Amino acid sequence: MYDEFVSKGATGITAPKVTSWGHTTGFFADPEGSIHSLFAVNPVTAENA
């Protein structure tokens, strides 16, 4: 989704990345300069608990 937004004119600020506490976050700005975030809570599994 992030790459699609950037390819359509948004300005990438921080590409989505998985944090150590299990969230994925990324930030971009729309053509008017407003900053938006992408956010997901990743499921906890035995492998990443």
trRosetta pair geometry for C-beta under 8 A, 3 or more apart (Angstrom, degrees):
i j d omega theta_ij theta_ji phi_ij phi_ji
1 4 5.6 -57 -151 35 31 114
1 5 6.5 32 154 -19 66 104
1 38 6.3 152 90 -119 123 144
2 5 5.9 -57 -153 34 30 110
2 6 6.4 24 154 -14 65 108
2 12 7.1 73 171 -116 102 102
2 15 6.1 121 138 -142 153 66
2 16 5.3 -160 -31 -13 148 104
2 26 5.1 -36 -95 122 140 157
2 28 6.5 167 -146 -41 82 131
2 38 5.9 -102 -71 1 98 156
3 6 5.7 -55 -145 40 33 110
3 7 6.1 33 155 -21 66 108
4 7 5.8 -56 -145 37 28 111
4 8 6.5 15 157 -9 63 112
5 8 6.0 -70 -151 43 28 103
5 10 4.1 -4 151 21 93 145
5 28 5.5 115 114 102 135 168
6 9 8.0 -166 -170 51 26 18
6 10 5.2 -78 -88 73 42 90
6 11 7.3 60 -124 -135 82 10
6 12 4.6 5 -103 -52 131 102
6 28 6.4 -126 -70 -127 83 136
9 30 8.0 36 110 -164 95 57
9 31 5.2 -11 145 -67 119 110
10 28 4.5 39 154 160 127 127
10 29 6.4 161 -169 76 79 43
10 30 5.7 -46 -113 -106 89 42
10 31 7.2 -93 -93 -43 47 64
11 28 6.3 158 77 -168 47 76
11 29 4.3 -10 56 56 105 100
12 15 6.3 9 -170 -68 125 74
12 28 5.4 -40 -110 -110 42 94
13 26 7.9 142 66 172 82 67
13 27 4.0 -47 72 103 124 99
13 28 5.6 -170 8 -96 89 31
13 29 6.1 92 -46 -21 112 88
13 35 6.7 24 -30 -136 158 106
14 17 7.4 -76 159 6 100 106
14 25 7.5 15 104 120 125 85
14 26 5.5 -155 100 -146 77 58
14 27 4.6 48 36 35 94 94
15 26 5.5 -37 169 -129 24 121
16 24 5.3 33 -179 168 108 101
16 25 6.5 -175 -135 98 69 20
16 26 3.3 -69 -70 -38 64 128
16 38 5.5 -55 -83 86 115 126
17 24 6.8 -167 94 -146 21 72
17 25 7.0 -26 54 60 65 64
17 26 6.9 116 1 -76 61 86
18 22 7.6 -20 -171 -139 93 25
18 23 7.5 166 -150 89 54 33
18 24 5.2 -35 -92 -92 61 83
18 42 6.6 19 -133 -31 107 153
19 22 6.8 -39 77 31 83 23
19 23 5.0 6 35 59 119 78
19 24 7.2 -168 1 -87 79 30
19 25 6.5 24 -32 13 117 105
22 41 6.8 33 125 -164 99 67
22 42 4.9 -134 -179 57 77 99
22 44 6.4 -22 -132 -81 152 83
22 48 7.0 127 -104 135 96 124
23 39 6.6 -18 -177 -162 114 84
23 40 6.7 157 -162 81 66 48
23 41 5.7 -38 -106 -104 80 54
23 42 6.6 -173 -103 2 22 88
24 38 7.5 -36 121 120 92 95
24 39 7.1 154 84 -154 62 35
24 40 4.5 2 51 53 105 99
24 42 6.0 89 -22 -48 96 106
25 37 6.3 -23 -160 -171 91 112
25 38 6.8 152 -155 82 40 64
25 39 5.4 6 -106 -105 78 74
26 37 6.9 149 79 -159 43 64
26 38 4.4 -1 57 50 95 108
27 35 6.0 3 -174 -173 110 103
27 36 7.0 161 -151 83 62 42
27 37 5.2 -31 -96 -102 75 72
27 38 7.5 -150 -69 17 31 74
28 35 7.4 167 90 -148 29 61
28 36 5.9 -20 66 61 76 89
28 38 7.6 36 4 -17 102 102
29 33 5.6 -13 -179 -148 124 34
29 34 6.5 153 -154 74 73 33
29 35 5.1 -39 -94 -92 80 63
29 36 7.3 146 -105 14 29 76
30 33 7.1 -44 70 22 67 19
30 34 5.1 2 34 55 108 89
30 36 6.5 59 -34 -10 95 119
42 48 7.5 -30 121 99 126 157
44 48 6.6 -131 -145 85 55 93
44 49 5.5 73 179 -89 101 88
45 48 5.5 62 53 28 83 88
45 49 6.7 -132 89 -32 33 92
46 49 5.8 -41 -132 10 28 121
